[in-house]
Amino acid sequence: MIKYPCLLCCILCLCWTNGIFAQQSPNYALVFPENQVNTLEITITKADWDSIAVDMKNKFHTAFGQMGKGMFGPRNGQTMPHDRPQGMPQMPQGDKMGEGPLHLGNDTDPRYVQATLSFKGKQWQKVGFRLKGNSSLMSSWGQGVYKFPFRLDFGKYEKNTFWGFTELSMSPAFHDNSLVREKLASDIFREAGIASAKTAFYQVYIDFGEGKKYVGIYTMVEVIDDTMIKTQFGSDSGNIYKPESTFQRFVAKQFEKKNHKKQGDWSDVQAFVTALNDSSRLQQPALWRAKLEKTFDVPYFLKWLAVNTAMSNWDTYGAMAHNFYLYNAPQRGLVWIPWDNNEAMSDNTPPPLMANNQAMPPMPAGFAPPSGNFPGPKGMMMGRGLSLDLKNVPDQFILIKYVVADPVYWAAYKEAVVQFRKQTWQVKALQQRITAMEQLLKPFVMGTVQETPPYSHLSKPSDFTTGIQALKEAIEKRAKLMDDFLVQEQAK
């Protein structure tokens, strides 16, 4: 019999607070609220910030705020130059052009450092903090903009969670003056029946070792292999991959495993790539479809393809061999999961000017294929979305090329566009949601606190309202393009 229950309760509470019993159910209402802006304060010592700077220079050959001459090429569809900065490695390549993944300078993640995090009066010590991203990180770093994409890992240095979440990703709305595309796109995916990470708006303060600075509005994004899959699929027992592949052939290193790493088993994704490339595709399409669907949830992928293409979201498979996950769901095979949606709902124009009025170009010099256009023989450039008829898909993105060439799958794709337009892409309703987001964020962007360089990608706070208006116009434009596409297809 326990004689001192109060003492026992105190010990248990202490253990919980210090992470001994830190495993808990994720608190979505608190961490990912709707119609609310939470606040995070992060403190990094100057020594740790200096170590990040050294690590970044070693990996990417550029000091903070000192973008190398010729590091980025021209924009507006011009041919890319081929002289790369000294020390910058070549773009990784597979056996065929465009088969290798794109890494802007280095394929190793930036280093973690310990940080202190404060949220709603509670403080977390020894939180893992590292910079993340590809072009968004390289551009921010080279131009001296402190609004970096970063990741938090509450289990990196000690066993702990953030209200049930071990890892969280922070998106700085790179290339998005509206600041809302990441969240809006993720919400739209789920409403259209595509599982995607939960998101929420945060105002963020970071002390880089010399005092707290306001770095503006971020979108917190749920990490796929942390909580999202288990929550939305009911189980995370299958393999989870974050690929950087066009699927032309199986290369193990292009399929990063996010779980079951010690097993070293890629048989599920290898079977998918084999089935996709099977020679029966042309002579026995029904057999090819049957083999493919044993390994991969094709109807679900076609729905994702319809939604992603209809809203316009170029920074993923179809133009880039990244920004998606695959989960081997029981009884379903590999399931497609979208990731990193800050470029969604663009109007297919070249990227905007950055905070210092320098153009953010498509990609670094030295990383363009010999044709001078990225990523493939069709001449698509970064920043350009796929057309709804998918006729401009570069040849190396064979998953799209092969499924839309099949009459059965093409019909399913078109029907998915129809349903998305009817059920989800309602212009007035979406524009009203954007207005509500604008009113929610406005006090934190151009109110008593403001986003200003070098702690923002906005050149001035009023760029936010311009970005909101551009997004509303893009919503209307995409609706017209969907309608025109469906009318043309019906007339055939």
N, C-alpha and C positions, 0 to 999 in steps of 0.2 A: 504494500500500500504506500502511495506517495504522500509524505507528510507535508511537503512544502510545494503545493501546486503553483503558488504565485511565483516562486523562484524558478520553477520549471518553465513557466510561461515566459518569463523574462529571458531565460537562456535560449528558448526556441525562437523568440523574436529576434534576439541578437544574432543567432545563426542565420536566420532568414535574411536580415539586413546585410550581413557580411558575405552573402553569396553561398553559404554552405548548403542551404536548401533553396537556391535561387531559381530552380526550374519551376516555372509556373505557366499557366495558360496565357497566351498573348491577349493583352487588353486592347482590343481594337478601338473601342469607344474613346479611350484616353489618348492613345498614341496616334490614331488615324481618325480624328474627328471630322465631321462634315460641318461646313459653315462656321469654321473657327480657325484662328491662326494661333498655333502654339509658339512658345519661345524656347530656344536652346541657347545656352551659354557654354562655350568651350574654351578651356585654357590650356595652352601649350607653352612649355618653357622656351626661352630664347635658345638654349642649347639644343633642344630637340628641333626647333624650327630651323636652326642653322644646319643641323644634320640632314633635314629634309632637303634643304637647298643643295648641299653637297651631293646627296644621293641623286637628285634630279639632274644636276649638271653632269654627273658621271654617266647616267643612263641616257640622257637626251642631248648632251653636248651643248646645252644652252643655259646660261645663268638667268636667274629670275629677272624679268624686265629687259632682257638683252637678246631679242630675237635675232638669230643669225641671218646675215645677208643671204638672200635667195632661199631662205628656209621654206618659204611658201611661195607658190607660183601665182600666175595671173588668174583672173576670174572672167566672167562673162563669156565662157565657152572658148577662150583662147587656148591654143596648144600649150601644153605644159613643158617647161624646160627640163633638161635632163642632168644638169649639174647639181649635185646634192652638197649640202654643207660638209665641211671636212669632218670626218669621223662618223658621219651618219651612215648606218648600214643600208644595204640594198633592201628593197621590198622582198619578203619571203616569197618564193615561187614553188609551185608544184611542177609536175611534168608538163602541164599545159599552162598557157598564159591565163592569169587570173585565178588559178586554182588555189594558190596559197592565200592565207589570211593577211590582212593589212594591219601592220603595227607601225605607228608613226615614231620610229626611232628605236624602240626597244620592246621586247615582248615579256619583260619582267615587271611585275607590279612595283610601284613605289614602296618604300619601306614604311613599316608601322612605327609609330612612337606612342608613348603613354600620354594621355590627356585626362583632364578633369572635366566632367560635364555636369551642368546644373539644369534642373528642369522642375518647375512647380515646387520649389523649396527643398527638393531632394538633390543630393550630390552623389555622383558616381566617380570613384577614383580609379586610376589605372585602366582607363578605357582605351582600346586600340583605335588609333586615328591614322588613316593614310589617304593620300590623294588618289584619285582614280580617273579613268577616262582615257580617251584617245585624242582626237583632234580638239575636243573641248579643253582637255588638260593642257595640251601642248600650246594652244593659242593663248589661254589664260596665263600660263607660265611665261611664255616668251614676251607677252605684252605687258607683264607686270600687273595683271588684274588679280586681286586677292580672292575673288569669288570663284573658288575652285570647286569642281565636283570632288566629293570625298566620301569615305566609308567609315562607319563606326563598328567596332567589334567589342562587345562587352565581355566576351569570353576569351579574349586574346591573352590577357595577363593573369586573370583570376576568374574563377567560376562565378559568373554573374549574368543577369539579363536586364533589359530595359523594359520592365513591365511585361515580361514574357518573350521579348524579342532579343535574340542574341546579336544579330547583325542588322544594320540599317544603312541604306544608301541615300545620299543627299545630292539632289540634282539642282544645279544653279540656274536653270532656264537659259542655257547657252543657245544663242541664235534665236531667242524667243523673247521679244520685247513685251509680249503680253503676259509673260510669266506663268501662264496657265496650261500650256499645251500638254505637258507631261501628265498632269492630273486629268484633264478633260479626255485625252485619248485613252488613258487607262480605264476611266469610268465607261467610256463608250464601248470599249472592247467587252467589258463584263456585261453591259446591258444588251449587247448583241450576241451574247452566249459564248464569248471567248474568255477563258480564265486569264486574269492578269493581276499584277501586284496591286495591293491597296496603296493609296497615296494620300498625303495631307500637306497643307501649307504650313511652313515654319518661318518665323523671323529668327535669324541666326546672328549671334555675336561671337567673335573669336578673338582671343588674346594670343597673339603670335609671340609673346614674350616682352612686349613693350606697351601693354595697355589694351583694354578691350575696344574692339572696332566693330561697327555694324556692317555686316556683309550682306544684308538684304534678305529678300524672300527666297527661300529654297522650297523645293518639293521633296518631302521625305518619301522614299519608295521602299516598300517591303521587299526584302531579299527573297528571291524565288526558292532557294534551297534551304532557307531558314524556317519560315513559317507558311509561306504562300501555298506550296504544293499540298502539305498536310491539311491545311485548312480548307482549301477549295476542291481537292480531290479525295479527301478522306483518309489518305494514306500516302506516305512518301517512301514506301518500301522498294520501289523500282529504281533503276539507275536514273540519275539526273545529269544531263550534259549541258555545257555551254559551248556549242560548236563555233568554229570559224572555218567553215567548209562550204563549198558549192555542191558537194556530193558527187562530183565526177568520179571519184574513187575514194576508197577508205584509207585514211591516214590517221592512225591513232592519236597523234599529237594535236590533230585538229579538232578532237572531241574531248575537251577538258571535262573530267569527271568531278562533280561537285559532292558526291557521296560514294560510299563503297570503294574508296580509292585503293585500299590494300588488296582488293580482289583482282584488280587488273583485268576485268572482264568487259570487253566491248562487243560481245557476240550479238547483242540486240541491235545496236546501231550498225554493225557490220552487215548483218542480215538485211537491214533496211537498204543500205547502199547497194548491196548485191541485187536485191529485188528491183530497185529503181532502174538499174542499168541492165537488167536482164534482156536478152535478145528477143524474147517473146513479145516485147512491146509492139513491134511493127507487124509481125506475122500472126500473132495470137493475142490480141489485146485483152480479151476476157481473161485468159490465163494470166497475163501480166498484171491486170488489176487485182486478181485474186491473190497472187503472190505478194504484191505490194501491200495490200490491206491486211495481210497476216502480220506485218511488221510495223505498220504505220497507220495512224488514224487519218485516212485520206479525206473523208467528208468533212472532218473538223478542220483540216488544213485548208480545204477549199473555202470554208466559211471565213477563216482568218484571212486568206488571200483576198477574198471579196471585200471584207471590211477594211483591211489595210490599204488596198488599192483605191477603194472608193473614197476614203477620207484623205488619201495621199500621205504616205509615210515612207520616205525614200531611204532612210538610214537603217536598212535592214536587208534581209535576203531578197534578192531581185535587183539590187544595186550595190549592196555591200554584203560580204559573207560573214556578218556578225549581228549582234543584238537580237538574239532569240535563244530560247532553251528548248531542250527536248526531254520529256519525262516518259519513262516506260511504265505507263499506267496499267495495272492488272486488267486483263481482259480487253484491252484497247490497243495495245502496242504503243509505239512512240507518239507522244502528243506534243503539238507545237505550242509554245508559250512566248508571247511577245515580250520585248524588253527595250527600255530606253526610247521613250516616245517624244522627246522634246522637239524633234523635227516634223512631227505629225501636223497635218492640216496646213501645210505650206502652200503657197500659190505657184510653186515650181519656178520661181525666179531665183537668180543667184543670191547667195547669202548676203545679209545686210552688212553695213559698216560696223566695225567694232567700236569700243568705247573711245579709242584714241583716233577715230576716223580712218583707221587703216582697214582695208578690205580683208575679210576673212575668206581666203581662197579655198578652192576645193581640196587640195592635198599638197604635201611638201614636194618640192623638186626632188627628183631621184626616185620617186615612188610611182611614177606614171609608166604604164606599158609603152612599148616602142611606138605605138600609133599616136601617142600624145593624148589620148582620151581615156578616161577611166569610167567603168572598169573593163569594158570589152569592145569587141569589134563593132557593136552597134553605135559606138560613140557617145554613150551616156556619160554625163558628168555627175559628180556628187552634187546634190541639191536638186536633182531632177527626178520626179516621181515617175512611176510606171503609168502608161495609159490604161484605161479600163479595158480596152481590147487586148492588152498584154502583147501587142505586136512588137513593142520596143524592148522586150526582155533580152538582155545580153545572152549569148549562146551558152556561157558557162553555168548559168543558173538553171541547171537541167531539171530540177524538181518542178519548177513552174513551167518550163518549156514542154516537158513531157506530159504533164497532167492536162494542160490546156489544149494540147494537140489531140487528146483523146475525146471523142464526141460525147461519151457518157459524162466524163468529168467536166467538160466545157459546159454542158447543160446545167450541171450542179452548181458550177461557179456563177453562171448567169442568174440562176434562181436565188442564190445567196445574195447577190447584188440587189435583186428585186426586194427581198425580205428586209435587207438592211435599210434600203431607202424608205420603205413603207413604215417599218416599225421603230427605227432608231433615228434616222437622219431627217428629222423634222426641223426645218430652218428656224422658224420663229422660236420654238422651244429651246433649241440649242443657243440661239443668240440671247435669249433671256437668261439662260444659265451663265453665259459668259458675262453678261451685265452684272449678275449677282456676284460672280467671282471678282469682277472689277471693283465693286463697292466694298467687298470684303478686304481686298488687298490694298486699296488706295491709301488708307491711313499709314500703312507701313512702307509705302513706296514714294509717295509725294505728299505726306502729311507732316505730323510732328517729327517723325523720323523719315529720312529720304534715302533712296538708293543713289549714290554718286560715285564716280570714279575716284580712286582705283579699286573701290570695293563693290563695283557693280559692272555688269556688261552694258548697262544703259549709259549713253553719253550724257543724258540729262533725264530727270524724273518724268518729264512730260512725254518721253518716248514710250512710256507705259501705255498711255491712253491711245497713242498712235498705233501701238502694237495690238491693242484690244480691237480697235476698229478694223485693222487689217485682218484679224482672225475672223471677225464677223463676216467680212466680205468673202473670205476664203470658204466659209461655211456655205454661203449662197452659191458661190461659183462651183463648188463640188457637187451641190445638188443638181445644178443645171447639166453638168457633165454626166452625172449618172443618168438623168432623164434622157439626154441625147443618145447616150450609149444604148440604153434599153429600147428606145424607139428604133434606132438603126438595126439592132439585132432582131427585133420583131418583124421588121420589113424584109428580112432576108428570106 
